[in-house]
Amino acid sequence: MAFFDSPSAHNRRIALWTSLEPGDNVLLRMHGFVHHRGTVDDRTEDGSTIWVVDRIGDRRLFHIEDEYELDLAPASGPFRR
């Protein structure tokens, strides 16, 4: 848990990551700026790691302890699979 996270924020973060399913559209932000967006391709059973495919087909791995803030993106648009 990062030093700036409250226990409730940490729990919400875990709940979001573990609820992700392949096909979910996500935004990954850092310091308020979107650094990556795409569709969840897969995740580990415990939800701590996800693979996200962007609109050009690049696949990247993200871990819950990375400094990214994760948000669900709207289901419409170029990232719908």
N, C-alpha and C positions, 0 to 999 in steps of 0.2 A: 504494500500500500504506500502510495506517495505521501510525503509529509503534509501536503495540503488537502488531502482527502479526509473527510469526516467518515466515521464508520457507516453512516447511512448512505453517503455518496459511493463508498466502496461497495456496499451491498447492491446498490442500484446498478453499478457498473458490471458486477458479476452476473446479476439477473439478466441484463441486456445481452451480454456476450453468450451466456449459456442458452438463451432463447433463440439465437440465430439459427436459421435453416438455410440450406442451399436454395438459391433463387432470391433471397432477401437483398434488396438494394441498400447500400450503406455509403456513408460519407465518413472519412477519417480526417479529423482536424487536429492541428497542433497550433497552440497559441492563437486560436480563433480563425485560422486560415485552413481551407480545405487543401489537403495534400494528396489525397487519393479518394477516388470514388469508383464504385463498381458493384458487382453482384457477388454475393457469397457463393463460392464454388464448393467449399467443404469446410468442416470444422472438426476439431478433436472431440472425443466423447465428453470430456469435462468442460468444453467450451472455452478453454484458455487460449487456443490458437485457431485462427481462421485463415482461409485462403480466399483472396478476392481477385476476380477477373475484371479488368477495366474494359472500356469500349473497344479497344483495339486488340483485345485478346491476351494482354500480358497478365500473368498470374503472380500475385505477391502474397507472402505470408505475413501475418500480423499476430502479435502476442498481446494478451491482455495487460501485461506489465510494460508494454511499450508506452511511450509518452503520448500516444494518440487518444483523442476523444472520439468515440464512435457514436454516430447517429444513424437512425434508419432514414432512408431517402424515400421520396414518393415512388410508388410502383409504376408510374407511367414514365415515358421518356426513353432515352437511348440505352438504358441499362437493364431494361426488362428482358428476361430470357424466356 
